[in-house]
Amino acid sequence: MGGRGCTGKHHLHCHRRGGDRNSHRHDISTGEPGRLADRHDNDPNRSIGRRSSGGPRTHRCNALHPPKLNRGSERSPSMTQKKQWATVFLAVALSLLCGMVVAEEASLDWIYETEGTVRGVSISADGGAVAAGGDDGKVTLLGREGEVLWEKKAQASVNSVSVAPNGSAVGAASSDNHVYLYDIDGEARWSYLLPGRGFAVAVADGGAYVAAGSSDDRVYLFDGERKILWKSVTGDDVLSTSITPNGSLIAAGSADDRVYLFDTSGKLLWSRGVFGDALGVSCSPDGRYIAAGTSEGRAYLFSRDGEILWEFRTGGSVTSVSAADGARSVGTGSLDKTFSVLDQNGQTTLTGETGAAIRAVALTSDGLTLVTGSGDSMVRAYTIATVEPTEKTPTTIPPPPTTTEEPTPTTGALAISSNPPGAAVYMDNLLVGKTPVTVPDLEPGNYTVSLELEGYETWSGEFLVQTGTTVMVNGTLTAHPETTQTQAGTPFPIIAFLGTVLAAAIIGLKKEH
């Protein structure tokens, strides 16, 4: 399973369904408007795993600086010399049911330091091979313990990497406009020169299928011999791709604020609008779910049919997502320096912080190993374990000594329904779901709501959202009118003509008399 980070496009346009792009500029390297990021956003205080020669370690690297816990917490204590575990906590309870608390925790297995920002990471289904690529222009394959198996050099930043689920092939996409495919032993199978920069790559079926995304706004599907099986144009740069292990489904995320799903023949199954550039996409190995992350700090989970199942928000652009089999776990990485793991229902089971903007994440198909790549040049691997539920002892909690005021709400919501139900809901021309649906956390202001249902006229209205309130919206849809005819089925133009002739005849008779 693979993930990728946001890459070298410096100017992204806001794009809305049926609307025009505006002149807003956004740098996905930083998540901030109007400023280009330093190409190497390393932390000068880190000195993990350097050899005396100055090159990266070529064996297992233990963490001298374990990741921070949730903001404001203390760091983990040091572990034994044999194996330094930096235990990150992590966890947010899945549920509080019958006094039982369920959560997950992660142990940091190893860290490998590259020579530049890590833009992409990927891991084989069994966790035995980890690929990394970034601003050092290298494709690096690491083993299960973080040891270097081989390195290959591109001519520019490597924006995305992908290990075939069975671990037999490795793909890479680079700003040198090339897509590369290697055997697992590092022998080059082929490379292809794209019309634009290579932003995304995904490998399936041992390299029999390679999906790629480019700054020429296109999604490509190659076969194992470098032949283009098909290509499809989107509305802007294709920033992310993902493919199921058998190559049956290909997902793509574009800077046109849309997620696309294709089948092997190139047929577009659906596309969905999202809030922000789709920086990361990931198909679950079973093909039942598609995860996506955007520059507006949101992660989504879609069904195979394109229905939004849940949405998750972070404090920064979601640069990468990775879905385990059956979406039992969905990993996210964000520019706010945090990674999260969510369950199939969108509940956070684990969260951690690396101390640097996270550009890429990847989960094994069983969801038990997580790899991250970040702006401090580090690749980190974690083992995820479920914390056994513990029964809470009932206690009597005394009332607080002082009354704490409730925080003042800063957002509002729209509760949208329709008659009949099941209409697609668009807010300011962005699809947000189907009726009935409640859209929370809206900034105060006016919003245009449109409802669309096949066989009915489009319904729309403008609504003012105020802080601390939920505005109820109920649209009654009108069926499309059928073409009307006059009685006996005589078309109206013929009746009008006959009426004119009759009137002329009557006038003529009057003149004769």
C-alpha positions in Angstrom: 0.0 0.0 0.0 1.3 3.4 -0.9 0.9 7.0 -0.1 2.3 10.2 -1.5 2.9 13.8 -0.4 2.1 17.0 -2.1 4.5 17.8 -4.8 6.1 20.5 -6.9 3.1 22.4 -8.2 3.4 25.9 -6.7 0.3 27.5 -8.1 -3.0 25.8 -7.7 -6.4 27.2 -8.7 -9.6 27.0 -6.8 -12.0 25.2 -9.1 -15.7 24.7 -8.6 -18.3 22.6 -10.3 -19.6 24.5 -13.3 -17.6 27.6 -12.3 -14.5 29.3 -13.4 -11.1 29.2 -11.7 -10.1 32.3 -9.8 -6.7 33.8 -9.3 -6.1 32.4 -5.8 -2.6 31.0 -5.5 -1.8 28.2 -3.1 1.5 26.4 -2.5 0.9 22.8 -1.7 4.5 22.4 -0.6 3.7 24.5 2.5 -0.1 24.6 2.7 0.2 28.4 2.9 -0.8 30.9 0.2 1.7 33.2 -1.4 5.0 31.6 -0.1 7.2 29.0 -1.7 8.7 26.4 0.7 12.4 25.8 1.2 13.2 22.7 -0.9 14.8 21.1 2.2 12.7 21.8 5.2 15.0 19.8 7.6 15.3 20.3 11.3 19.0 21.3 11.9 18.9 20.0 15.4 18.3 16.4 14.2 21.3 14.1 13.9 19.7 10.7 13.6 21.6 7.8 12.0 24.5 9.7 10.1 27.6 7.7 9.3 31.0 9.3 9.7 31.1 9.7 5.9 28.1 11.9 6.1 25.9 9.6 4.0 22.6 8.0 5.2 22.7 4.8 7.3 22.5 1.6 5.4 21.2 -0.5 8.3 18.6 -0.3 11.0 18.3 3.1 12.7 17.0 3.5 16.2 15.3 6.7 17.2 17.3 9.2 19.2 14.5 11.7 19.1 11.2 9.9 19.3 8.1 11.7 17.9 6.2 14.0 20.2 3.0 12.7 21.7 -0.2 14.6 21.3 0.5 18.3 21.6 1.7 19.4 25.0 2.5 16.0 26.4 5.9 14.8 27.6 8.1 12.5 25.5 8.3 8.8 26.0 11.1 7.6 28.4 14.2 6.0 27.0 14.1 2.3 26.2 16.7 -0.5 26.4 19.8 -0.4 24.3 18.9 -3.6 22.5 15.9 -2.0 20.9 14.8 1.6 21.6 11.1 1.7 21.3 9.7 5.2 21.1 6.1 4.5 22.1 3.9 7.2 20.7 0.5 7.5 22.2 -1.8 7.8 20.5 -5.0 7.2 20.9 -8.4 8.5 20.9 -11.1 6.1 22.2 -13.2 4.3 19.7 -16.1 4.1 22.1 -17.1 4.3 25.7 -19.5 1.4 25.8 -20.4 -0.4 29.0 -17.3 1.0 30.7 -15.0 -0.4 28.1 -12.3 1.7 26.3 -10.9 0.6 23.0 -7.9 2.3 21.4 -4.6 1.7 19.5 -1.0 2.5 20.2 2.0 2.5 18.0 5.7 1.6 18.6 8.4 3.3 16.6 10.4 0.4 15.0 13.0 2.4 13.1 13.9 5.6 11.4 15.9 6.1 8.2 17.3 9.5 7.2 17.4 10.6 3.6 19.0 13.7 2.2 15.9 15.8 1.5 12.2 16.1 2.2 10.5 12.8 1.8 7.6 13.1 -0.8 6.4 9.5 -1.1 6.5 6.2 0.8 5.0 2.8 0.0 5.0 -0.6 1.7 4.3 -4.1 0.4 1.3 -6.0 1.7 3.4 -8.0 4.1 5.6 -5.1 5.3 8.8 -6.7 3.9 9.7 -3.8 1.5 9.4 -0.1 2.0 10.1 2.4 -0.8 10.8 6.1 -0.3 11.5 9.0 -2.6 11.9 12.8 -2.2 13.9 15.9 -2.9 17.2 14.1 -2.9 16.2 12.7 -6.3 16.5 9.1 -5.1 14.3 6.0 -5.1 15.3 4.0 -2.0 14.1 0.5 -1.1 14.4 -0.5 2.5 13.9 -3.8 4.2 11.7 -4.8 7.1 14.2 -3.6 9.6 15.0 -0.3 7.8 18.1 -1.5 6.1 18.9 -0.2 2.6 18.4 -2.8 -0.1 19.2 -0.4 -3.0 19.0 3.1 -4.3 18.4 4.5 -7.8 18.9 8.1 -8.9 16.5 10.3 -10.9 17.3 13.6 -12.5 15.0 15.6 -10.2 12.8 15.2 -7.1 11.0 11.9 -6.8 7.4 12.9 -6.0 5.8 9.5 -5.6 6.8 5.8 -5.2 4.8 2.6 -5.1 5.7 -1.0 -4.2 3.5 -3.7 -5.8 1.5 -5.4 -3.1 3.3 -8.7 -3.6 6.6 -6.8 -3.3 7.9 -7.8 -6.8 8.1 -4.4 -8.4 8.7 -0.7 -7.5 7.5 2.4 -9.4 8.5 6.0 -9.1 7.3 9.3 -10.6 9.7 12.3 -10.8 9.8 16.0 -11.7 12.2 15.0 -14.4 9.0 14.0 -16.4 9.6 10.3 -16.1 7.8 7.3 -14.7 10.2 4.5 -13.7 9.5 0.8 -13.1 12.1 -1.4 -11.3 12.3 -5.1 -10.3 12.4 -5.7 -6.6 16.2 -6.3 -6.9 16.6 -2.7 -8.4 17.0 -3.7 -12.1 15.3 -1.1 -14.3 12.4 -2.6 -16.3 11.5 0.6 -18.2 11.0 4.3 -18.0 8.6 6.6 -19.9 8.9 10.3 -20.7 5.7 12.1 -19.9 4.7 15.5 -21.4 4.8 17.0 -17.9 6.2 16.4 -14.4 5.4 13.0 -12.9 3.4 13.6 -9.7 2.0 10.2 -8.9 2.5 6.5 -9.5 0.8 3.3 -8.4 1.8 -0.3 -9.3 -0.4 -3.4 -9.3 -0.2 -7.1 -10.2 3.6 -7.3 -10.0 4.1 -4.4 -12.4 1.5 -5.6 -15.0 -0.3 -2.3 -14.4 1.2 1.1 -13.6 -1.0 4.1 -13.1 0.5 7.6 -13.3 -0.5 11.2 -12.8 1.2 14.2 -14.4 1.2 18.0 -14.6 -0.3 17.6 -18.1 -3.7 17.1 -16.4 -3.8 13.4 -17.4 -4.1 10.0 -15.7 -2.2 7.2 -17.5 -2.4 3.4 -17.3 0.6 1.5 -18.6 1.0 -2.3 -19.0 4.0 -4.2 -17.9 5.8 -3.5 -21.2 5.4 0.3 -21.0 2.5 0.4 -23.5 -0.1 3.1 -22.7 -3.4 1.3 -22.3 -5.4 4.5 -21.9 -5.1 8.1 -20.7 -7.8 10.4 -19.4 -7.8 14.1 -19.0 -8.9 15.9 -15.9 -9.4 19.6 -15.1 -5.9 20.2 -13.7 -2.7 18.5 -12.5 -3.2 14.9 -11.4 -1.5 14.9 -8.0 -2.2 11.3 -6.8 -3.1 7.9 -8.1 -4.0 4.5 -6.6 -4.8 1.1 -8.0 -6.2 -2.1 -6.6 -3.8 -5.1 -6.4 -5.4 -6.8 -9.5 -5.6 -3.5 -11.5 -9.4 -3.5 -11.7 -9.9 0.0 -10.3 -7.8 3.2 -10.6 -8.4 6.2 -8.5 -7.0 9.7 -9.2 -6.9 13.0 -7.3 -6.6 16.3 -9.2 -6.0 19.9 -8.5 -9.4 20.5 -10.0 -10.8 19.6 -6.6 -12.1 16.2 -7.7 -11.6 12.5 -7.1 -12.0 10.2 -10.1 -12.5 6.4 -10.3 -11.8 4.4 -13.5 -12.0 0.8 -14.4 -9.2 -1.1 -16.2 -10.6 -0.2 -19.6 -10.4 3.5 -18.8 -14.2 4.0 -18.3 -14.9 6.7 -15.8 -17.1 5.2 -13.1 -17.6 8.4 -11.2 -16.0 11.7 -10.1 -16.7 13.6 -7.0 -16.0 17.2 -5.9 -14.1 17.7 -2.7 -13.0 20.8 -0.7 -9.5 21.6 -2.0 -7.0 19.9 -4.3 -7.1 16.1 -4.0 -3.5 15.6 -2.8 -3.8 11.9 -1.9 -6.0 9.0 -2.9 -6.0 5.3 -1.9 -8.1 2.3 -2.9 -8.6 -0.4 -0.3 -7.1 -3.6 -1.5 -10.5 -5.2 -1.8 -11.7 -2.3 -4.0 -14.7 -1.5 -1.8 -13.5 1.9 -0.5 -11.6 4.9 -1.8 -9.9 7.3 0.6 -8.9 10.9 -0.3 -7.1 13.8 1.3 -7.2 17.5 0.3 -5.4 20.7 0.7 -8.2 22.1 2.8 -7.4 19.7 5.6 -10.0 17.1 5.0 -9.9 13.3 4.6 -12.8 11.5 3.0 -13.9 7.9 2.7 -16.0 7.0 -0.4 -17.8 3.8 -1.1 -17.2 1.8 -4.4 -20.2 3.7 -5.8 -18.9 7.1 -4.9 -21.0 7.8 -1.8 -19.3 9.8 0.9 -19.2 7.6 4.0 -17.4 10.0 6.3 -15.2 13.2 6.5 -12.3 13.9 8.9 -10.7 17.3 9.4 -7.2 18.1 10.5 -5.2 21.3 11.3 -3.4 21.3 7.9 -3.5 20.0 4.4 -3.9 16.2 4.2 -1.1 15.4 2.0 -1.5 11.6 1.9 -3.9 8.8 2.8 -3.7 5.0 2.8 -6.5 2.5 3.2 -6.1 -1.0 4.6 -8.1 -4.0 3.4 -11.8 -3.3 3.9 -10.9 0.2 5.1 -10.6 -1.3 8.6 -7.9 1.3 9.1 -7.3 4.5 7.1 -4.1 6.4 7.7 -3.7 10.1 7.1 -0.7 12.5 7.1 -0.9 16.2 7.4 1.2 19.3 7.1 0.2 20.0 10.8 2.9 17.4 11.6 0.4 14.8 12.7 -0.6 11.4 11.5 -3.9 9.6 12.3 -5.5 6.2 11.9 -9.3 6.0 11.6 -11.6 3.1 11.5 -14.2 2.3 8.9 -16.7 4.6 10.6 -14.3 7.6 10.6 -13.5 7.3 14.3 -9.9 8.2 15.3 -8.2 5.2 16.9 -4.7 6.6 16.9 -2.9 9.9 16.4 0.8 10.9 16.7 3.2 13.7 15.9 6.6 13.5 14.2 7.8 17.1 14.7 7.8 17.9 10.9 5.2 18.3 8.2 4.1 14.8 7.0 4.2 14.4 3.3 3.4 10.7 2.9 1.9 7.7 4.7 1.5 4.0 3.9 -0.3 1.2 5.7 0.1 -2.6 5.1 -3.0 -4.3 3.9 -3.7 -5.6 7.5 -3.3 -2.1 8.9 -0.7 -3.2 11.5 2.3 -1.4 10.1 2.4 2.3 9.3 5.2 4.2 7.5 5.5 8.0 7.3 7.7 10.3 5.3 8.2 13.9 6.3 9.8 17.3 5.8 12.7 16.5 8.2 14.1 13.9 5.7 13.0 11.0 7.8 11.2 7.8 7.0 9.6 6.2 10.1 8.0 2.8 10.6 5.6 2.0 13.3 3.9 -1.2 14.6 0.3 -0.6 15.5 -1.4 -2.7 18.2 -4.8 -2.6 19.7 -4.9 -1.9 23.4 -6.9 -4.5 25.2 -10.2 -3.1 26.5 -10.0 -2.3 30.2 -13.0 -2.1 32.5 -13.4 1.2 34.2 -14.0 1.1 37.9 -17.1 3.2 38.8 -16.2 6.3 40.7 -18.1 9.2 42.1 -16.9 12.4 40.5 -17.5 15.5 42.7 -18.8 18.6 41.1 -16.1 21.0 39.9 -15.1 23.7 42.3 -15.8 26.5 39.9 -18.2 26.8 37.0 -16.6 26.6 33.6 -18.2 28.6 30.9 -19.0 26.7 27.7 -16.8 27.8 24.8 -18.5 30.3 22.5 -19.4 28.6 19.2 -17.7 30.1 16.2 -19.5 28.1 13.4 -23.0 27.1 12.4 -24.6 24.3 10.4 -27.2 23.6 7.7 -29.7 20.7 8.1 -30.8 20.0 4.6 -33.8 17.8 3.5 -35.9 17.4 0.5 -39.2 16.0 -0.7 -38.8 13.5 -2.2 -35.5 12.6 -0.3 -32.3 11.3 -1.9 -31.4 14.5 -3.8 -27.8 15.4 -4.4 -26.9 18.4 -2.3 -24.5 21.1 -3.6 -23.2 24.0 -1.5 -21.7 26.7 -3.5 -21.4 24.2 -6.4 -19.6 21.5 -4.3 -21.2 18.1 -3.7 -21.6 17.5 0.1 -23.9 14.5 0.1 -27.5 13.4 -0.4 -30.7 14.5 1.5 -31.2 14.3 4.4 -27.8 15.6 5.4 -26.4 18.0 8.1 -23.4 20.0 7.1 -21.6 21.2 10.4 -18.8 23.6 11.2 -19.7 26.2 8.6 -18.2 29.7 8.8 -20.8 32.4 9.3 -22.1 33.8 6.0 -24.4 33.2 3.0 -24.4 29.8 1.3 -26.2 28.8 -1.9 -27.8 25.3 -1.6 -28.9 23.4 -4.8 -30.8 20.1 -4.8 -30.6 17.8 -7.9 -32.7 14.7 -8.5 -33.2 12.9 -11.8 -36.7 13.6 -13.1 -37.1 16.8 -11.1 -36.2 20.4 -11.7 -33.2 21.8 -9.8 -34.1 23.5 -6.6 -31.9 26.2 -5.1 -31.9 28.9 -2.4 -29.5 31.1 -0.5 -29.3 30.8 3.3 -27.5 32.8 6.0 -25.5 30.7 8.6 -24.9 32.3 11.9 -22.7 31.2 14.8 -24.2 28.7 17.2 -27.3 28.0 15.1 -28.5 25.2 12.7 -30.5 26.5 9.8 -33.2 24.1 8.6 -33.5 23.8 4.8 -36.3 21.8 3.2 -36.7 21.9 -0.5 -39.8 20.6 -2.3 -38.8 19.4 -5.7 -41.0 19.8 -8.8 -41.2 17.1 -11.4 -40.2 18.0 -14.9 -43.4 19.2 -16.8 -44.5 17.0 -19.7 -44.9 18.5 -23.2 -48.6 19.8 -23.4 -50.8 19.6 -26.4 -54.3 20.9 -27.2 -57.3 18.7 -26.9 -57.6 15.9 -29.5 -53.8 16.2 -29.8 -53.9 19.0 -32.3 -50.7 21.0 -32.1 -51.1 24.7 -31.1 -49.5 26.1 -34.3 -52.1 24.4 -36.5 -55.0 25.8 -34.4 -53.5 29.3 -34.6 -53.2 29.0 -38.4 -56.8 27.9 -38.8 -58.0 30.6 -36.5 -56.2 33.2 -38.6 -57.8 31.9 -41.8 -61.3 31.9 -40.2 -60.9 35.4 -39.0 -59.9 36.6 -42.5 -62.9 34.9 -44.0 -65.3 36.6 -41.6 -63.8 40.0 -42.3 -64.1 39.4 -46.1 -67.8 38.5 -45.8 -68.5 41.7 -43.8 -66.9 43.8 -46.5 -69.1 42.2 -49.2 -72.2 43.2 -47.2 
